[in-house]
Amino acid sequence: MAYDQGFASGDPDVLCEDEKQAVVVKSQLQLLARPMYSNPPVHGALIVSTVLDDPELKNLWLEEVKVELK
């Protein structure tokens, strides 16, 4: 893995003894990765919900959108 300012990024590197072991490791990594793509984090939706459910925040957001569109 690559590290940038203390945060890991990129793909893990795995060195296997043979092709059979590589197939098993790949399968396990795919099992770990699949839920990350199938179930994305909800924090973005929670932020949107918080902004749109609060009339003051929603109006502020709409004003910011208008500024960006100019």
mmCIF file of the N, C-alpha and C atoms, coordinates in Angstrom:
data_MODEL
# 
_entry.id   MODEL 
# 
loop_
_atom_site.group_PDB 
_atom_site.id 
_atom_site.type_symbol 
_atom_site.label_atom_id 
_atom_site.label_alt_id 
_atom_site.label_comp_id 
_atom_site.label_asym_id 
_atom_site.label_entity_id 
_atom_site.label_seq_id 
_atom_site.pdbx_PDB_ins_code 
_atom_site.Cartn_x 
_atom_site.Cartn_y 
_atom_site.Cartn_z 
_atom_site.occupancy 
_atom_site.B_iso_or_equiv 
_atom_site.pdbx_formal_charge 
_atom_site.auth_seq_id 
_atom_site.auth_comp_id 
_atom_site.auth_asym_id 
_atom_site.auth_atom_id 
_atom_site.pdbx_PDB_model_num 
ATOM 1   N N  . MET A 1 1  ? 0.831   -1.181  0.000   1.00 0.00 ? 1  MET A N  1 
ATOM 2   C CA . MET A 1 1  ? 0.000   0.000   0.000   1.00 0.00 ? 1  MET A CA 1 
ATOM 3   C C  . MET A 1 1  ? 0.873   1.241   0.000   1.00 0.00 ? 1  MET A C  1 
ATOM 4   N N  . ALA A 1 2  ? 0.366   2.268   -0.622  1.00 0.00 ? 2  ALA A N  1 
ATOM 5   C CA . ALA A 1 2  ? 1.069   3.545   -0.622  1.00 0.00 ? 2  ALA A CA 1 
ATOM 6   C C  . ALA A 1 2  ? 0.531   4.393   0.531   1.00 0.00 ? 2  ALA A C  1 
ATOM 7   N N  . TYR A 1 3  ? 1.396   5.179   1.121   1.00 0.00 ? 3  TYR A N  1 
ATOM 8   C CA . TYR A 1 3  ? 0.983   6.043   2.217   1.00 0.00 ? 3  TYR A CA 1 
ATOM 9   C C  . TYR A 1 3  ? 1.281   7.487   1.867   1.00 0.00 ? 3  TYR A C  1 
ATOM 10  N N  . ASP A 1 4  ? 0.290   8.330   2.103   1.00 0.00 ? 4  ASP A N  1 
ATOM 11  C CA . ASP A 1 4  ? 0.439   9.755   1.849   1.00 0.00 ? 4  ASP A CA 1 
ATOM 12  C C  . ASP A 1 4  ? -0.052  10.476  3.084   1.00 0.00 ? 4  ASP A C  1 
ATOM 13  N N  . GLN A 1 5  ? 0.817   11.141  3.784   1.00 0.00 ? 5  GLN A N  1 
ATOM 14  C CA . GLN A 1 5  ? 0.483   11.877  4.996   1.00 0.00 ? 5  GLN A CA 1 
ATOM 15  C C  . GLN A 1 5  ? -0.218  10.989  6.018   1.00 0.00 ? 5  GLN A C  1 
ATOM 16  N N  . GLY A 1 6  ? 0.218   9.732   6.126   1.00 0.00 ? 6  GLY A N  1 
ATOM 17  C CA . GLY A 1 6  ? -0.324  8.833   7.123   1.00 0.00 ? 6  GLY A CA 1 
ATOM 18  C C  . GLY A 1 6  ? -1.576  8.087   6.719   1.00 0.00 ? 6  GLY A C  1 
ATOM 19  N N  . PHE A 1 7  ? -2.106  8.354   5.525   1.00 0.00 ? 7  PHE A N  1 
ATOM 20  C CA . PHE A 1 7  ? -3.309  7.673   5.073   1.00 0.00 ? 7  PHE A CA 1 
ATOM 21  C C  . PHE A 1 7  ? -2.947  6.649   4.003   1.00 0.00 ? 7  PHE A C  1 
ATOM 22  N N  . ALA A 1 8  ? -3.474  5.451   4.156   1.00 0.00 ? 8  ALA A N  1 
ATOM 23  C CA . ALA A 1 8  ? -3.221  4.408   3.168   1.00 0.00 ? 8  ALA A CA 1 
ATOM 24  C C  . ALA A 1 8  ? -4.067  4.653   1.932   1.00 0.00 ? 8  ALA A C  1 
ATOM 25  N N  . SER A 1 9  ? -3.505  4.383   0.790   1.00 0.00 ? 9  SER A N  1 
ATOM 26  C CA . SER A 1 9  ? -4.260  4.508   -0.453  1.00 0.00 ? 9  SER A CA 1 
ATOM 27  C C  . SER A 1 9  ? -3.757  3.459   -1.434  1.00 0.00 ? 9  SER A C  1 
ATOM 28  N N  . GLY A 1 10 ? -4.571  3.164   -2.401  1.00 0.00 ? 10 GLY A N  1 
ATOM 29  C CA . GLY A 1 10 ? -4.146  2.224   -3.427  1.00 0.00 ? 10 GLY A CA 1 
ATOM 30  C C  . GLY A 1 10 ? -4.554  0.799   -3.107  1.00 0.00 ? 10 GLY A C  1 
ATOM 31  N N  . ASP A 1 11 ? -3.920  -0.118  -3.791  1.00 0.00 ? 11 ASP A N  1 
ATOM 32  C CA . ASP A 1 11 ? -4.250  -1.532  -3.671  1.00 0.00 ? 11 ASP A CA 1 
ATOM 33  C C  . ASP A 1 11 ? -3.241  -2.239  -2.770  1.00 0.00 ? 11 ASP A C  1 
ATOM 34  N N  . PRO A 1 12 ? -3.699  -3.252  -2.035  1.00 0.00 ? 12 PRO A N  1 
ATOM 35  C CA . PRO A 1 12 ? -2.736  -4.049  -1.272  1.00 0.00 ? 12 PRO A CA 1 
ATOM 36  C C  . PRO A 1 12 ? -1.933  -4.939  -2.221  1.00 0.00 ? 12 PRO A C  1 
ATOM 37  N N  . ASP A 1 13 ? -0.694  -5.142  -1.929  1.00 0.00 ? 13 ASP A N  1 
ATOM 38  C CA . ASP A 1 13 ? 0.140   -6.056  -2.697  1.00 0.00 ? 13 ASP A CA 1 
ATOM 39  C C  . ASP A 1 13 ? 0.288   -7.345  -1.900  1.00 0.00 ? 13 ASP A C  1 
ATOM 40  N N  . VAL A 1 14 ? 0.012   -8.463  -2.545  1.00 0.00 ? 14 VAL A N  1 
ATOM 41  C CA . VAL A 1 14 ? 0.093   -9.761  -1.890  1.00 0.00 ? 14 VAL A CA 1 
ATOM 42  C C  . VAL A 1 14 ? 1.018   -10.651 -2.709  1.00 0.00 ? 14 VAL A C  1 
ATOM 43  N N  . LEU A 1 15 ? 2.013   -11.210 -2.065  1.00 0.00 ? 15 LEU A N  1 
ATOM 44  C CA . LEU A 1 15 ? 2.941   -12.119 -2.722  1.00 0.00 ? 15 LEU A CA 1 
ATOM 45  C C  . LEU A 1 15 ? 2.572   -13.537 -2.310  1.00 0.00 ? 15 LEU A C  1 
ATOM 46  N N  . CYS A 1 16 ? 2.196   -14.360 -3.283  1.00 0.00 ? 16 CYS A N  1 
ATOM 47  C CA . CYS A 1 16 ? 1.762   -15.729 -3.014  1.00 0.00 ? 16 CYS A CA 1 
ATOM 48  C C  . CYS A 1 16 ? 2.836   -16.710 -3.439  1.00 0.00 ? 16 CYS A C  1 
ATOM 49  N N  . GLU A 1 17 ? 2.824   -17.881 -2.798  1.00 0.00 ? 17 GLU A N  1 
ATOM 50  C CA . GLU A 1 17 ? 3.832   -18.899 -3.106  1.00 0.00 ? 17 GLU A CA 1 
ATOM 51  C C  . GLU A 1 17 ? 3.571   -19.589 -4.437  1.00 0.00 ? 17 GLU A C  1 
ATOM 52  N N  . ASP A 1 18 ? 2.296   -19.701 -4.820  1.00 0.00 ? 18 ASP A N  1 
ATOM 53  C CA . ASP A 1 18 ? 1.973   -20.366 -6.083  1.00 0.00 ? 18 ASP A CA 1 
ATOM 54  C C  . ASP A 1 18 ? 0.630   -19.864 -6.605  1.00 0.00 ? 18 ASP A C  1 
ATOM 55  N N  . GLU A 1 19 ? 0.260   -20.340 -7.794  1.00 0.00 ? 19 GLU A N  1 
ATOM 56  C CA . GLU A 1 19 ? -0.966  -19.869 -8.434  1.00 0.00 ? 19 GLU A CA 1 
ATOM 57  C C  . GLU A 1 19 ? -2.208  -20.271 -7.639  1.00 0.00 ? 19 GLU A C  1 
ATOM 58  N N  . LYS A 1 20 ? -2.201  -21.450 -7.042  1.00 0.00 ? 20 LYS A N  1 
ATOM 59  C CA . LYS A 1 20 ? -3.339  -21.911 -6.256  1.00 0.00 ? 20 LYS A CA 1 
ATOM 60  C C  . LYS A 1 20 ? -3.601  -20.958 -5.081  1.00 0.00 ? 20 LYS A C  1 
ATOM 61  N N  . GLN A 1 21 ? -2.549  -20.589 -4.402  1.00 0.00 ? 21 GLN A N  1 
ATOM 62  C CA . GLN A 1 21 ? -2.681  -19.667 -3.274  1.00 0.00 ? 21 GLN A CA 1 
ATOM 63  C C  . GLN A 1 21 ? -3.153  -18.288 -3.773  1.00 0.00 ? 21 GLN A C  1 
ATOM 64  N N  . ALA A 1 22 ? -2.667  -17.868 -4.922  1.00 0.00 ? 22 ALA A N  1 
ATOM 65  C CA . ALA A 1 22 ? -3.065  -16.578 -5.488  1.00 0.00 ? 22 ALA A CA 1 
ATOM 66  C C  . ALA A 1 22 ? -4.563  -16.552 -5.778  1.00 0.00 ? 22 ALA A C  1 
ATOM 67  N N  . VAL A 1 23 ? -5.106  -17.659 -6.281  1.00 0.00 ? 23 VAL A N  1 
ATOM 68  C CA . VAL A 1 23 ? -6.541  -17.738 -6.565  1.00 0.00 ? 23 VAL A CA 1 
ATOM 69  C C  . VAL A 1 23 ? -7.342  -17.608 -5.271  1.00 0.00 ? 23 VAL A C  1 
ATOM 70  N N  . VAL A 1 24 ? -6.894  -18.268 -4.213  1.00 0.00 ? 24 VAL A N  1 
ATOM 71  C CA . VAL A 1 24 ? -7.585  -18.204 -2.920  1.00 0.00 ? 24 VAL A CA 1 
ATOM 72  C C  . VAL A 1 24 ? -7.527  -16.786 -2.351  1.00 0.00 ? 24 VAL A C  1 
ATOM 73  N N  . VAL A 1 25 ? -6.361  -16.166 -2.395  1.00 0.00 ? 25 VAL A N  1 
ATOM 74  C CA . VAL A 1 25 ? -6.199  -14.806 -1.864  1.00 0.00 ? 25 VAL A CA 1 
ATOM 75  C C  . VAL A 1 25 ? -7.058  -13.824 -2.662  1.00 0.00 ? 25 VAL A C  1 
ATOM 76  N N  . LYS A 1 26 ? -7.051  -13.959 -3.981  1.00 0.00 ? 26 LYS A N  1 
ATOM 77  C CA . LYS A 1 26 ? -7.860  -13.068 -4.819  1.00 0.00 ? 26 LYS A CA 1 
ATOM 78  C C  . LYS A 1 26 ? -9.335  -13.202 -4.464  1.00 0.00 ? 26 LYS A C  1 
ATOM 79  N N  . SER A 1 27 ? -9.789  -14.422 -4.265  1.00 0.00 ? 27 SER A N  1 
ATOM 80  C CA . SER A 1 27 ? -11.180 -14.660 -3.902  1.00 0.00 ? 27 SER A CA 1 
ATOM 81  C C  . SER A 1 27 ? -11.528 -13.976 -2.577  1.00 0.00 ? 27 SER A C  1 
ATOM 82  N N  . GLN A 1 28 ? -10.645 -14.081 -1.597  1.00 0.00 ? 28 GLN A N  1 
ATOM 83  C CA . GLN A 1 28 ? -10.888 -13.461 -0.295  1.00 0.00 ? 28 GLN A CA 1 
ATOM 84  C C  . GLN A 1 28 ? -10.892 -11.937 -0.396  1.00 0.00 ? 28 GLN A C  1 
ATOM 85  N N  . LEU A 1 29 ? -10.001 -11.380 -1.187  1.00 0.00 ? 29 LEU A N  1 
ATOM 86  C CA . LEU A 1 29 ? -9.967  -9.927  -1.361  1.00 0.00 ? 29 LEU A CA 1 
ATOM 87  C C  . LEU A 1 29 ? -11.233 -9.432  -2.066  1.00 0.00 ? 29 LEU A C  1 
ATOM 88  N N  . GLN A 1 30 ? -11.729 -10.215 -3.016  1.00 0.00 ? 30 GLN A N  1 
ATOM 89  C CA . GLN A 1 30 ? -12.966 -9.844  -3.701  1.00 0.00 ? 30 GLN A CA 1 
ATOM 90  C C  . GLN A 1 30 ? -14.147 -9.872  -2.734  1.00 0.00 ? 30 GLN A C  1 
ATOM 91  N N  . LEU A 1 31 ? -14.153 -10.835 -1.811  1.00 0.00 ? 31 LEU A N  1 
ATOM 92  C CA . LEU A 1 31 ? -15.213 -10.892 -0.806  1.00 0.00 ? 31 LEU A CA 1 
ATOM 93  C C  . LEU A 1 31 ? -15.178 -9.668  0.105   1.00 0.00 ? 31 LEU A C  1 
ATOM 94  N N  . LEU A 1 32 ? -13.982 -9.173  0.391   1.00 0.00 ? 32 LEU A N  1 
ATOM 95  C CA . LEU A 1 32 ? -13.854 -7.967  1.219   1.00 0.00 ? 32 LEU A CA 1 
ATOM 96  C C  . LEU A 1 32 ? -14.275 -6.716  0.463   1.00 0.00 ? 32 LEU A C  1 
ATOM 97  N N  . ALA A 1 33 ? -13.946 -6.654  -0.822  1.00 0.00 ? 33 ALA A N  1 
ATOM 98  C CA . ALA A 1 33 ? -14.191 -5.447  -1.605  1.00 0.00 ? 33 ALA A CA 1 
ATOM 99  C C  . ALA A 1 33 ? -15.653 -5.302  -2.037  1.00 0.00 ? 33 ALA A C  1 
ATOM 100 N N  . ARG A 1 34 ? -16.317 -6.407  -2.295  1.00 0.00 ? 34 ARG A N  1 
ATOM 101 C CA . ARG A 1 34 ? -17.675 -6.335  -2.849  1.00 0.00 ? 34 ARG A CA 1 
ATOM 102 C C  . ARG A 1 34 ? -18.630 -5.491  -2.007  1.00 0.00 ? 34 ARG A C  1 
ATOM 103 N N  . PRO A 1 35 ? -18.709 -5.683  -0.691  1.00 0.00 ? 35 PRO A N  1 
ATOM 104 C CA . PRO A 1 35 ? -19.650 -4.865  0.094   1.00 0.00 ? 35 PRO A CA 1 
ATOM 105 C C  . PRO A 1 35 ? -19.344 -3.369  0.028   1.00 0.00 ? 35 PRO A C  1 
ATOM 106 N N  . MET A 1 36 ? -18.094 -3.013  -0.200  1.00 0.00 ? 36 MET A N  1 
ATOM 107 C CA . MET A 1 36 ? -17.740 -1.601  -0.284  1.00 0.00 ? 36 MET A CA 1 
ATOM 108 C C  . MET A 1 36 ? -18.374 -0.945  -1.514  1.00 0.00 ? 36 MET A C  1 
ATOM 109 N N  . TYR A 1 37 ? -18.537 -1.705  -2.584  1.00 0.00 ? 37 TYR A N  1 
ATOM 110 C CA . TYR A 1 37 ? -19.138 -1.169  -3.798  1.00 0.00 ? 37 TYR A CA 1 
ATOM 111 C C  . TYR A 1 37 ? -20.655 -1.346  -3.787  1.00 0.00 ? 37 TYR A C  1 
ATOM 112 N N  . SER A 1 38 ? -21.129 -2.440  -3.215  1.00 0.00 ? 38 SER A N  1 
ATOM 113 C CA . SER A 1 38 ? -22.557 -2.719  -3.188  1.00 0.00 ? 38 SER A CA 1 
ATOM 114 C C  . SER A 1 38 ? -23.300 -1.861  -2.167  1.00 0.00 ? 38 SER A C  1 
ATOM 115 N N  . ASN A 1 39 ? -22.618 -1.471  -1.097  1.00 0.00 ? 39 ASN A N  1 
ATOM 116 C CA . ASN A 1 39 ? -23.238 -0.698  -0.024  1.00 0.00 ? 39 ASN A CA 1 
ATOM 117 C C  . ASN A 1 39 ? -22.394 0.538   0.268   1.00 0.00 ? 39 ASN A C  1 
ATOM 118 N N  . PRO A 1 40 ? -22.511 1.562   -0.572  1.00 0.00 ? 40 PRO A N  1 
ATOM 119 C CA . PRO A 1 40 ? -21.695 2.753   -0.345  1.00 0.00 ? 40 PRO A CA 1 
ATOM 120 C C  . PRO A 1 40 ? -22.057 3.414   0.982   1.00 0.00 ? 40 PRO A C  1 
ATOM 121 N N  . PRO A 1 41 ? -21.146 4.197   1.540   1.00 0.00 ? 41 PRO A N  1 
ATOM 122 C CA . PRO A 1 41 ? -21.420 4.851   2.814   1.00 0.00 ? 41 PRO A CA 1 
ATOM 123 C C  . PRO A 1 41 ? -22.632 5.773   2.724   1.00 0.00 ? 41 PRO A C  1 
ATOM 124 N N  . VAL A 1 42 ? -23.319 5.922   3.847   1.00 0.00 ? 42 VAL A N  1 
ATOM 125 C CA . VAL A 1 42 ? -24.543 6.722   3.869   1.00 0.00 ? 42 VAL A CA 1 
ATOM 126 C C  . VAL A 1 42 ? -24.297 8.162   4.308   1.00 0.00 ? 42 VAL A C  1 
ATOM 127 N N  . HIS A 1 43 ? -23.064 8.502   4.664   1.00 0.00 ? 43 HIS A N  1 
ATOM 128 C CA . HIS A 1 43 ? -22.850 9.837   5.221   1.00 0.00 ? 43 HIS A CA 1 
ATOM 129 C C  . HIS A 1 43 ? -23.206 10.948  4.234   1.00 0.00 ? 43 HIS A C  1 
ATOM 130 N N  . GLY A 1 44 ? -23.012 10.736  2.956   1.00 0.00 ? 44 GLY A N  1 
ATOM 131 C CA . GLY A 1 44 ? -23.385 11.756  1.973   1.00 0.00 ? 44 GLY A CA 1 
ATOM 132 C C  . GLY A 1 44 ? -24.886 11.988  1.961   1.00 0.00 ? 44 GLY A C  1 
ATOM 133 N N  . ALA A 1 45 ? -25.642 10.889  2.004   1.00 0.00 ? 45 ALA A N  1 
ATOM 134 C CA . ALA A 1 45 ? -27.105 11.004  2.028   1.00 0.00 ? 45 ALA A CA 1 
ATOM 135 C C  . ALA A 1 45 ? -27.578 11.668  3.315   1.00 0.00 ? 45 ALA A C  1 
ATOM 136 N N  . LEU A 1 46 ? -26.893 11.396  4.416   1.00 0.00 ? 46 LEU A N  1 
ATOM 137 C CA . LEU A 1 46 ? -27.274 12.021  5.687   1.00 0.00 ? 46 LEU A CA 1 
ATOM 138 C C  . LEU A 1 46 ? -27.022 13.527  5.663   1.00 0.00 ? 46 LEU A C  1 
ATOM 139 N N  . ILE A 1 47 ? -25.939 13.933  5.028   1.00 0.00 ? 47 ILE A N  1 
ATOM 140 C CA . ILE A 1 47 ? -25.644 15.374  4.906   1.00 0.00 ? 47 ILE A CA 1 
ATOM 141 C C  . ILE A 1 47 ? -26.728 16.049  4.073   1.00 0.00 ? 47 ILE A C  1 
ATOM 142 N N  . VAL A 1 48 ? -27.078 15.441  2.948   1.00 0.00 ? 48 VAL A N  1 
ATOM 143 C CA . VAL A 1 48 ? -28.122 16.004  2.086   1.00 0.00 ? 48 VAL A CA 1 
ATOM 144 C C  . VAL A 1 48 ? -29.438 16.092  2.850   1.00 0.00 ? 48 VAL A C  1 
ATOM 145 N N  . SER A 1 49 ? -29.785 15.043  3.554   1.00 0.00 ? 49 SER A N  1 
ATOM 146 C CA . SER A 1 49 ? -31.022 15.025  4.324   1.00 0.00 ? 49 SER A CA 1 
ATOM 147 C C  . SER A 1 49 ? -31.036 16.119  5.385   1.00 0.00 ? 49 SER A C  1 
ATOM 148 N N  . THR A 1 50 ? -29.907 16.303  6.064   1.00 0.00 ? 50 THR A N  1 
ATOM 149 C CA . THR A 1 50 ? -29.812 17.342  7.089   1.00 0.00 ? 50 THR A CA 1 
ATOM 150 C C  . THR A 1 50 ? -30.020 18.724  6.492   1.00 0.00 ? 50 THR A C  1 
ATOM 151 N N  . VAL A 1 51 ? -29.393 18.983  5.355   1.00 0.00 ? 51 VAL A N  1 
ATOM 152 C CA . VAL A 1 51 ? -29.503 20.302  4.716   1.00 0.00 ? 51 VAL A CA 1 
ATOM 153 C C  . VAL A 1 51 ? -30.919 20.531  4.194   1.00 0.00 ? 51 VAL A C  1 
ATOM 154 N N  . LEU A 1 52 ? -31.482 19.554  3.506   1.00 0.00 ? 52 LEU A N  1 
ATOM 155 C CA . LEU A 1 52 ? -32.792 19.753  2.883   1.00 0.00 ? 52 LEU A CA 1 
ATOM 156 C C  . LEU A 1 52 ? -33.945 19.755  3.895   1.00 0.00 ? 52 LEU A C  1 
ATOM 157 N N  . ASP A 1 53 ? -33.750 19.130  5.034   1.00 0.00 ? 53 ASP A N  1 
ATOM 158 C CA . ASP A 1 53 ? -34.802 19.097  6.053   1.00 0.00 ? 53 ASP A CA 1 
ATOM 159 C C  . ASP A 1 53 ? -34.818 20.341  6.942   1.00 0.00 ? 53 ASP A C  1 
ATOM 160 N N  . ASP A 1 54 ? -33.775 21.147  6.873   1.00 0.00 ? 54 ASP A N  1 
ATOM 161 C CA . ASP A 1 54 ? -33.698 22.364  7.691   1.00 0.00 ? 54 ASP A CA 1 
ATOM 162 C C  . ASP A 1 54 ? -33.918 23.563  6.761   1.00 0.00 ? 54 ASP A C  1 
ATOM 163 N N  . PRO A 1 55 ? -35.025 24.283  6.919   1.00 0.00 ? 55 PRO A N  1 
ATOM 164 C CA . PRO A 1 55 ? -35.332 25.387  5.996   1.00 0.00 ? 55 PRO A CA 1 
ATOM 165 C C  . PRO A 1 55 ? -34.214 26.435  5.904   1.00 0.00 ? 55 PRO A C  1 
ATOM 166 N N  . GLU A 1 56 ? -33.576 26.746  7.022   1.00 0.00 ? 56 GLU A N  1 
ATOM 167 C CA . GLU A 1 56 ? -32.501 27.745  7.002   1.00 0.00 ? 56 GLU A CA 1 
ATOM 168 C C  . GLU A 1 56 ? -31.294 27.234  6.210   1.00 0.00 ? 56 GLU A C  1 
ATOM 169 N N  . LEU A 1 57 ? -30.900 25.994  6.459   1.00 0.00 ? 57 LEU A N  1 
ATOM 170 C CA . LEU A 1 57 ? -29.768 25.413  5.714   1.00 0.00 ? 57 LEU A CA 1 
ATOM 171 C C  . LEU A 1 57 ? -30.108 25.252  4.238   1.00 0.00 ? 57 LEU A C  1 
ATOM 172 N N  . LYS A 1 58 ? -31.348 24.859  3.959   1.00 0.00 ? 58 LYS A N  1 
ATOM 173 C CA . LYS A 1 58 ? -31.754 24.689  2.563   1.00 0.00 ? 58 LYS A CA 1 
ATOM 174 C C  . LYS A 1 58 ? -31.676 26.017  1.821   1.00 0.00 ? 58 LYS A C  1 
ATOM 175 N N  . ASN A 1 59 ? -32.162 27.103  2.443   1.00 0.00 ? 59 ASN A N  1 
ATOM 176 C CA . ASN A 1 59 ? -32.087 28.417  1.791   1.00 0.00 ? 59 ASN A CA 1 
ATOM 177 C C  . ASN A 1 59 ? -30.648 28.859  1.576   1.00 0.00 ? 59 ASN A C  1 
ATOM 178 N N  . LEU A 1 60 ? -29.795 28.617  2.555   1.00 0.00 ? 60 LEU A N  1 
ATOM 179 C CA . LEU A 1 60 ? -28.371 28.946  2.418   1.00 0.00 ? 60 LEU A CA 1 
ATOM 180 C C  . LEU A 1 60 ? -27.768 28.172  1.256   1.00 0.00 ? 60 LEU A C  1 
ATOM 181 N N  . TRP A 1 61 ? -28.078 26.887  1.173   1.00 0.00 ? 61 TRP A N  1 
ATOM 182 C CA . TRP A 1 61 ? -27.559 26.051  0.088   1.00 0.00 ? 61 TRP A CA 1 
ATOM 183 C C  . TRP A 1 61 ? -28.036 26.571  -1.268  1.00 0.00 ? 61 TRP A C  1 
ATOM 184 N N  . LEU A 1 62 ? -29.338 26.903  -1.359  1.00 0.00 ? 62 LEU A N  1 
ATOM 185 C CA . LEU A 1 62 ? -29.876 27.412  -2.627  1.00 0.00 ? 62 LEU A CA 1 
ATOM 186 C C  . LEU A 1 62 ? -29.185 28.707  -3.046  1.00 0.00 ? 62 LEU A C  1 
ATOM 187 N N  . GLU A 1 63 ? -28.895 29.583  -2.084  1.00 0.00 ? 63 GLU A N  1 
ATOM 188 C CA . GLU A 1 63 ? -28.166 30.814  -2.401  1.00 0.00 ? 63 GLU A CA 1 
ATOM 189 C C  . GLU A 1 63 ? -26.769 30.499  -2.922  1.00 0.00 ? 63 GLU A C  1 
ATOM 190 N N  . GLU A 1 64 ? -26.102 29.532  -2.310  1.00 0.00 ? 64 GLU A N  1 
ATOM 191 C CA . GLU A 1 64 ? -24.760 29.137  -2.763  1.00 0.00 ? 64 GLU A CA 1 
ATOM 192 C C  . GLU A 1 64 ? -24.800 28.538  -4.157  1.00 0.00 ? 64 GLU A C  1 
ATOM 193 N N  . VAL A 1 65 ? -25.828 27.775  -4.449  1.00 0.00 ? 65 VAL A N  1 
ATOM 194 C CA . VAL A 1 65 ? -25.982 27.198  -5.789  1.00 0.00 ? 65 VAL A CA 1 
ATOM 195 C C  . VAL A 1 65 ? -26.155 28.308  -6.820  1.00 0.00 ? 65 VAL A C  1 
ATOM 196 N N  . LYS A 1 66 ? -26.977 29.303  -6.486  1.00 0.00 ? 66 LYS A N  1 
ATOM 197 C CA . LYS A 1 66 ? -27.187 30.422  -7.415  1.00 0.00 ? 66 LYS A CA 1 
ATOM 198 C C  . LYS A 1 66 ? -25.870 31.154  -7.713  1.00 0.00 ? 66 LYS A C  1 
ATOM 199 N N  . VAL A 1 67 ? -25.042 31.330  -6.673  1.00 0.00 ? 67 VAL A N  1 
ATOM 200 C CA . VAL A 1 67 ? -23.744 31.987  -6.861  1.00 0.00 ? 67 VAL A CA 1 
ATOM 201 C C  . VAL A 1 67 ? -22.859 31.153  -7.796  1.00 0.00 ? 67 VAL A C  1 
ATOM 202 N N  . GLU A 1 68 ? -22.870 29.848  -7.607  1.00 0.00 ? 68 GLU A N  1 
ATOM 203 C CA . GLU A 1 68 ? -22.043 28.971  -8.433  1.00 0.00 ? 68 GLU A CA 1 
ATOM 204 C C  . GLU A 1 68 ? -22.500 28.954  -9.894  1.00 0.00 ? 68 GLU A C  1 
ATOM 205 N N  . LEU A 1 69 ? -23.779 29.156  -10.111 1.00 0.00 ? 69 LEU A N  1 
ATOM 206 C CA . LEU A 1 69 ? -24.324 29.119  -11.475 1.00 0.00 ? 69 LEU A CA 1 
ATOM 207 C C  . LEU A 1 69 ? -24.070 30.383  -12.267 1.00 0.00 ? 69 LEU A C  1 
ATOM 208 N N  . LYS A 1 70 ? -23.690 31.457  -11.577 1.00 0.00 ? 70 LYS A N  1 
ATOM 209 C CA . LYS A 1 70 ? -23.441 32.738  -12.274 1.00 0.00 ? 70 LYS A CA 1 
ATOM 210 C C  . LYS A 1 70 ? -22.145 32.723  -13.033 1.00 0.00 ? 70 LYS A C  1 
# 
